[in-house]
Amino acid sequence: MTISTEDQLIAGLQSPETIFKTTFTGVAGGQFHSPQYVAGRPGAMTAPSSGLAGATVTSSRAGMLPLTAAVSGQQIYLAGFDAAQGGNVGAVLIVDRLWDNSGISVTTTTGQTVNSATWPTRDASGSTAGAGILVGVEVSATLGNGAVANTTLTYTNSAGVASRTGTIASFPAAAVVGTFVPFALAAGDVGIRSIQTLTLGTSYVSGTMHLVAYRILAILPTPTANLGNAQDFLQLGLPKVWDASALQPLYLLSGTAGGAVTGSLNYAQG
């Protein structure tokens, strides 16, 4: 079933799920930050431990936003999103965390073979092909590096073309826990189907980092600290939320001092 009228939308609305994450310290303005390792609602997530090939992530993992499975024959949609970002301005994103890994050597500068496990059927089209799937580096233990240039990812794109290269032109120095840096895709690509290798530009010296595959569902600008902003179903475009989606917030920062972030999500089924 597809929601095609406002009456169907109203009938399918569910009670909001609240988000609250405590204060944190980011690495720098203009960088993304994953709040998965700080307390709040949902609680802190344990760092991935699945090895280089990684494993899929579902809503049942600790640290993910609550999500009730769709009734048979129906689809879940994101119908509303509001948030206030304390101590910072920028944006709050809602993303589906499809896959993550561990076991990356932060001192190895030759290619590290990943050969990622197959994504779950949660790309933009509800398949494993990778449409709309991005990959970023997430830090779970502070890195000892200076600024690092030219970290690259070899991947297969969503059209099935292999040997594509994703790049991080500059990785911030001494990246703190929660630092999240996306890879830029090769020209013309719209998603990643699988990861083959990761090559660090120079040694990151110490600490722990992970690769994360994710899909963006919503981007909410927060132009004024401590004042909320909201988007309804028209502004969001009713993005589909597949069953077992591992939803989490992701922040875009304007500075290092991150205050508490509060908000809520409204789902609809139909």
N, C-alpha and C positions, 0 to 999 in steps of 0.2 A: 504494500500500500504506500502511496505517496501523499504527503500533505499538499493540497492544492487550493484550499480556501482558508480564510481567517477562522471560520467556524471550526474546521478540523484542527487548526493550530491551537485554538483556545481549549478545545475538548481534550487535546493531547498534552497540554502543559503539565509539568510535574513540579513538585515543591523544589525551591532553589537549594543548591548545594553550596555551602559557604566555604570560603578560602581564607585562611589566616596564616601568615608566615612571619616569624619574629625577625628582629633586626639582624643585620649581617654587614660584613665589610666586603665590598667589591674590589676588583683590581684597578679599574680606571673608568672614567667617563667615556661613553661611546662604545663600551664593551657589553656583551650579553652576560647574564648571570643566571645560573640554575640554582633555585632555592631548595633543591632536593635533600641537602645535607643539614638543613636547619629545622628546628622544631616548629610546631604549629598544627594546622589542620589542612591537609593531611600531615602526619608526623614525618620525621626524618627517614630517608631511605638509606638502606645499607648499600655500600659501594658494590658495583657488579663484580662477580667472581667467576664468570663463565668461560674464560680463556679467550684467545685471540679470535676464534671463529664466532664467539659470542652466542647469544641466545635471544629469542623473542621475549618481549615484555608484555604483560597483560595487566588489567585493572586490579587483579588480585595481589600484585606486589605491594608491599608496604611502601607508603609514600606517594601513591597515586590517588587522584581524586575519585571519590565514590562514583560508580556507574552501575545502574541496574540494567540487566539484559532486556532487550526489546521483547515485547509480547510476540508470539508467533505470527508471522505475516506482516509485522510492522517494522518501522525504521526509526532509530533515534536521531534527532537533530539538535544542534545547538541553537537555541532560540533567544538567548539573552546572556549578556556578560557585563558585569560592572566591577570596578576595582579602584582603589585609592593606594597610591604609592607614597609612603612616608619617607621624608628625608631625601628624596630624589624626584626628578621628573624624567620622562622618557616614554616608556611603553611597557605594558604587560601583555604577553602573548599566552595563548593556550595552545599547547602542542600535544600530539599523540606520540608517545615514545614507543616506537615499534621494536627496537633492538638495541642492545648495547654489549660491550665486550670488556675484557680485562687482559692482563698479561703483556701490555705494551712495555718494552724496554725503553726507558726515557733517556738512555745514554747511547743507544745504537743508532747510527746514522746511515746504515744501509737499509734496503727494503725489508720490511717485516711482513711475512705472509699472513694475511687475514683469512681470505676465502670465506666470507661471512655466511652464516646460516641463512636459509631462505627467509625473507620477510614474512610476517603474517599477512593475511588477505585484508590489509587495511590501507592500501594506497588510495589515491584520490578516486579511483574507479572500483575500489573494493577487491582488488586483485593483488598478486605478489609482484607485478611488473615494475613497480617503483614510481609510477606517476606522482609527482609532487613530493617525493621523498628526498629529504636533505640529510646531510651528515655533519656533525660537529664534534669537536674535542671538548670533553668535560673533565674538570680537575676535581679529584676527591681528596688529595693530599698535596699541600702547597709545593709548587715546583721551585727548584733552585736555579732556574735558568736566568740568563740575561735575555734580552729580546732575541727571538729566533725568527729567521726568514726562510721562506720557501719550503715549508712542510707540505708534502703532496700526498695525494690519495689516488691510486689507480683503481678504476671502477668500470662496471658495465652500466650503461645508461638505461632509461626506461624503454627505449626502442630496441634494446638487445645488442647495442653496439659496444664492443669490448675495448679495452685499452684507452679509456678516456681518463683525463687527469683533472682532479680537483685540487685547488691550491689554497693555502693560508699564506698570504704574502708576508704577514708580520704577526707573530704571537707575542703577547705582552710579557714583560719581564716579571719574574717572581710571582707567577699567577697563583692566586689564593684559591682556597676551596670554593667551588661553585663557578669559577670562571668557565665560560662556555664560548667557544670560537667556531663559527660555521666555516665550512669549506665553500669556496666559490666554485661553481660547476664550469665545465668546458663550454665554450660558446655554442648556443643552440640547444643545450640539454635542459630538460625540464624535470629531471628526477634521476635517482640512483636505484638500480635494481639489485646490485651486489657490489661488495668491496673485495678487491684482490690483494692489494698491498698498501702499506703505510710507510712513508719515508720521511724521517725527521730532518729538518734543514741542518741543525747542529744539535749537540747534546742538550737535553733539558736538565741535566745534572742530577736531580733527585726529585722525589715526589711520585705521585700516581695520577695517570690520566687514562681516559677511556674514549672510545668512539661511540657515538650515539646516532642512530638513524631515527628521524622524526618527521612528522607532517604538521604543518601549521594549520590550525583551524580558525584562529582569530587573533587579530592584533588590535589592542586597545590603547590609543594614545593617552598618556597621563601628563598633561602639560603643566599642571600646578601641583606641587607637593601637598599632600594631606587633603586634597579635594578630589572627590570621586568623579569618574567618568563612566558612561554606560553606552552600550550598543544594543539595539533591539533586533528582532528577526530580519527587518528590512536591511539594516546596515550590515549584519552578519551574512546575509544570504542563505540562511538555514543550512550550514554545512552539515554533512552527514557524519554521524559518530557511529562507527562500526562497533558491534558487540565486542566486549573485552578490551576496548581501547584504553591505553594507559595514559590518561590525561594528566598533564602537569603544567604549572605556570613557568614562564621564562621571562626574565626582565631585561629591558634595555636601560642602561644606567646613564645618568648625567654626572655622577661623581662616585666616590668610594664609600661614603657613609650611607648605607641603606637602612632606612627605617622599616617598621612593620608594614606589611602589605595585607590589605583586606579586600574581599570582594565576594562575588557569588556567580554561579552558573545556573542558567535555566535550560533544562532539556524539555523536549517535546517528543511524543511518540505518535506515529500515525502511518 
